[in-house]
Amino acid sequence: MSYTIILHPSGEEPIVGEVENLPASRDQLITITNPRRLDGKELHYLADNITTVIWPVTRINFIEVMPSKEEEEIIGFVRE
């Protein structure tokens, strides 16, 4: 299962991308496919046609995990 995440590198703008597995506490690197800015534009510091980037975990402040399509379809409590 692929996860869409928002990666927050230290001192840089957030990056959206997909990962096959969420990083474990012992991991030193995180591999992201289809990296892009939050607005969907390309990252200016990557070469053209790059589809996979590996970042060291030490350069990351935190990671947000976006909900999947199945999770978005779950109806929660609705206040009327």
KEFI-164915 format. One record per atom (N, C-alpha, C): x, y, z; residue in one letter; atom name. Coordinates in steps of 0.05 Angstrom, whole numbers. Each point is the difference from the previous one (the first is absolute). Layout:
N
NODE  u  v  w  aa  at
NODE  X  Y  Z  A  CA $
...
***
This chain:
80
NODE  u  v  w  aa  at
NODE  17  -24  0  M  N $
NODE  -17  24  0  M  CA $
NODE  18  25  0  M  C $
NODE  -6  18  -17  S  N $
NODE  15  25  -2  S  CA $
NODE  -14  22  17  S  C $
NODE  17  16  13  Y  N $
NODE  -9  22  17  Y  CA $
NODE  8  26  -13  Y  C $
NODE  -18  20  0  T  N $
NODE  8  27  -8  T  CA $
NODE  7  15  26  T  C $
NODE  24  13  -1  I  N $
NODE  9  14  24  I  CA $
NODE  8  29  -7  I  C $
NODE  1  16  20  I  N $
NODE  12  27  -2  I  CA $
NODE  25  0  17  I  C $
NODE  23  3  -12  L  N $
NODE  26  -1  13  L  CA $
NODE  8  29  6  L  C $
NODE  9  5  25  H  N $
NODE  9  27  7  H  CA $
NODE  30  -1  6  H  C $
NODE  17  5  -21  P  N $
NODE  29  0  5  P  CA $
NODE  7  26  15  P  C $
NODE  22  -2  15  S  N $
NODE  10  23  15  S  CA $
NODE  7  23  -18  S  C $
NODE  -11  24  4  G  N $
NODE  7  23  -15  G  CA $
NODE  -10  1  -29  G  C $
NODE  -18  -18  -8  E  N $
NODE  -10  -1  -27  E  CA $
NODE  -30  -1  0  E  C $
NODE  -12  5  -24  E  N $
NODE  -29  -1  -2  E  CA $
NODE  -9  -29  1  E  C $
NODE  -25  -5  9  P  N $
NODE  -10  -28  1  P  CA $
NODE  -1  -13  -28  P  C $
NODE  2  -26  0  I  N $
NODE  1  -16  -24  I  CA $
NODE  -21  -22  2  I  C $
NODE  -16  -3  -21  V  N $
NODE  -20  -21  -2  V  CA $
NODE  11  -22  -17  V  C $
NODE  -5  -25  8  G  N $
NODE  9  -23  -15  G  CA $
NODE  -13  -25  10  G  C $
NODE  7  -22  -12  E  N $
NODE  -10  -26  8  E  CA $
NODE  23  -18  10  E  C $
NODE  -7  -16  20  V  N $
NODE  19  -20  11  V  CA $
NODE  -15  -27  1  V  C $
NODE  15  -21  -4  E  N $
NODE  -12  -27  2  E  CA $
NODE  -5  -8  29  E  C $
NODE  19  7  17  N  N $
NODE  -3  -7  29  N  CA $
NODE  7  25  16  N  C $
NODE  -13  3  22  L  N $
NODE  7  23  18  L  CA $
NODE  26  -7  14  L  C $
NODE  17  21  5  P  N $
NODE  26  -6  12  P  CA $
NODE  -3  -10  29  P  C $
NODE  17  -19  6  A  N $
NODE  1  -11  27  A  CA $
NODE  20  17  17  A  C $
NODE  0  -4  26  S  N $
NODE  17  16  17  S  CA $
NODE  30  -5  -5  S  C $
NODE  6  -23  -11  R  N $
NODE  29  -6  -4  R  CA $
NODE  10  8  -28  R  C $
NODE  -18  9  -18  D  N $
NODE  7  8  -27  D  CA $
NODE  17  26  0  D  C $
NODE  19  1  -18  Q  N $
NODE  18  23  -2  Q  CA $
NODE  -6  16  -26  Q  C $
NODE  -15  -12  -19  L  N $
NODE  -7  12  -25  L  CA $
NODE  -29  -3  -5  L  C $
NODE  -12  18  -16  I  N $
NODE  -27  -3  -9  I  CA $
NODE  0  5  -30  I  C $
NODE  -13  -19  -15  T  N $
NODE  -1  1  -29  T  CA $
NODE  -28  10  -8  T  C $
NODE  -1  21  -16  I  N $
NODE  -25  12  -8  I  CA $
NODE  -2  -1  -31  I  C $
NODE  -22  -8  -10  T  N $
NODE  -5  0  -29  T  CA $
NODE  -18  23  -7  T  C $
NODE  3  10  -24  N  N $
NODE  -16  23  -10  N  CA $
NODE  1  25  19  N  C $
NODE  24  9  7  P  N $
NODE  2  23  18  P  CA $
NODE  -9  25  -14  P  C $
NODE  -15  17  15  R  N $
NODE  -10  25  -11  R  CA $
NODE  -7  19  22  R  C $
NODE  -4  25  -6  R  N $
NODE  -8  20  20  R  CA $
NODE  -29  -4  7  R  C $
NODE  -9  14  20  L  N $
NODE  -28  -3  9  L  CA $
NODE  -19  8  -22  L  C $
NODE  8  19  -17  D  N $
NODE  -17  10  -22  D  CA $
NODE  2  -18  -25  D  C $
NODE  15  -21  2  G  N $
NODE  3  -19  -23  G  CA $
NODE  22  6  -19  G  C $
NODE  14  23  3  K  N $
NODE  22  7  -18  K  CA $
NODE  25  -16  7  K  C $
NODE  18  0  -20  E  N $
NODE  26  -15  4  E  CA $
NODE  17  15  20  E  C $
NODE  18  -16  12  L  N $
NODE  20  12  19  L  CA $
NODE  23  11  -17  L  C $
NODE  6  25  4  H  N $
NODE  20  14  -16  H  CA $
NODE  28  -11  2  H  C $
NODE  6  -13  22  Y  N $
NODE  28  -11  4  Y  CA $
NODE  4  -28  -10  Y  C $
NODE  -21  -12  -11  L  N $
NODE  2  -27  -12  L  CA $
NODE  3  1  -30  L  C $
NODE  15  -18  -11  A  N $
NODE  3  -2  -29  A  CA $
NODE  -27  -8  -13  A  C $
NODE  -3  6  -25  D  N $
NODE  -24  -7  -15  D  CA $
NODE  -4  -31  0  D  C $
NODE  -25  -8  1  N  N $
NODE  -8  -28  -2  N  CA $
NODE  9  -18  24  N  C $
NODE  6  12  23  I  N $
NODE  6  -15  23  I  CA $
NODE  -26  -11  13  I  C $
NODE  -1  -26  5  T  N $
NODE  -25  -11  11  T  CA $
NODE  4  -11  28  T  C $
NODE  25  -4  9  T  N $
NODE  6  -10  26  T  CA $
NODE  22  15  13  T  C $
NODE  -4  7  26  V  N $
NODE  21  15  15  V  CA $
NODE  3  -13  27  V  C $
NODE  25  -2  10  I  N $
NODE  5  -11  26  I  CA $
NODE  11  22  18  I  C $
NODE  -14  4  23  W  N $
NODE  9  20  19  W  CA $
NODE  9  -13  26  W  C $
NODE  21  11  13  P  N $
NODE  8  -11  26  P  CA $
NODE  -21  10  21  P  C $
NODE  -7  -18  18  V  N $
NODE  -20  7  20  V  CA $
NODE  10  22  18  V  C $
NODE  25  3  3  T  N $
NODE  11  22  18  T  CA $
NODE  -6  27  -11  T  C $
NODE  -7  3  -25  R  N $
NODE  -7  26  -12  R  CA $
NODE  -30  6  0  R  C $
NODE  -15  -17  13  I  N $
NODE  -30  2  -1  I  CA $
NODE  -10  9  28  I  C $
NODE  -17  21  0  N  N $
NODE  -12  8  25  N  CA $
NODE  -23  -19  8  N  C $
NODE  -18  -4  -19  F  N $
NODE  -22  -18  5  F  CA $
NODE  -13  -8  -26  F  C $
NODE  -17  -21  1  I  N $
NODE  -14  -11  -23  I  CA $
NODE  -30  -1  6  I  C $
NODE  -16  10  -19  E  N $
NODE  -29  -2  2  E  CA $
NODE  -9  -22  -19  E  C $
NODE  -18  -17  9  V  N $
NODE  -11  -22  -16  V  CA $
NODE  -28  9  -8  V  C $
NODE  -5  2  -26  M  N $
NODE  -26  8  -11  M  CA $
NODE  -19  -24  2  M  C $
NODE  -26  5  5  P  N $
NODE  -19  -22  1  P  CA $
NODE  -4  -12  -28  P  C $
NODE  -5  -26  0  S  N $
NODE  -4  -14  -25  S  CA $
NODE  -29  4  -9  S  C $
NODE  -7  -8  -24  K  N $
NODE  -27  3  -11  K  CA $
NODE  -20  -15  18  K  C $
NODE  7  -23  10  E  N $
NODE  -18  -16  17  E  CA $
NODE  -6  15  26  E  C $
NODE  21  13  11  E  N $
NODE  -4  14  25  E  CA $
NODE  -16  25  -4  E  C $
NODE  2  13  -23  E  N $
NODE  -16  24  -5  E  CA $
NODE  -30  -6  -3  E  C $
NODE  -6  -25  -8  E  N $
NODE  -28  -8  -4  E  CA $
NODE  -14  -7  26  E  C $
NODE  15  -3  21  I  N $
NODE  -12  -7  26  I  CA $
NODE  -15  25  11  I  C $
NODE  -25  -4  7  I  N $
NODE  -16  22  10  I  CA $
NODE  3  1  30  I  C $
NODE  8  22  11  G  N $
NODE  2  4  28  G  CA $
NODE  -25  11  12  G  C $
NODE  2  9  24  F  N $
NODE  -23  12  13  F  CA $
NODE  -7  27  -13  F  C $
NODE  -26  4  -5  V  N $
NODE  -10  24  -13  V  CA $
NODE  -18  14  19  V  C $
NODE  6  25  4  R  N $
NODE  -17  16  18  R  CA $
NODE  -20  15  -16  R  C $
NODE  -25  -3  6  E  N $
NODE  -21  13  -15  E  CA $
NODE  -13  22  15  E  C $
***
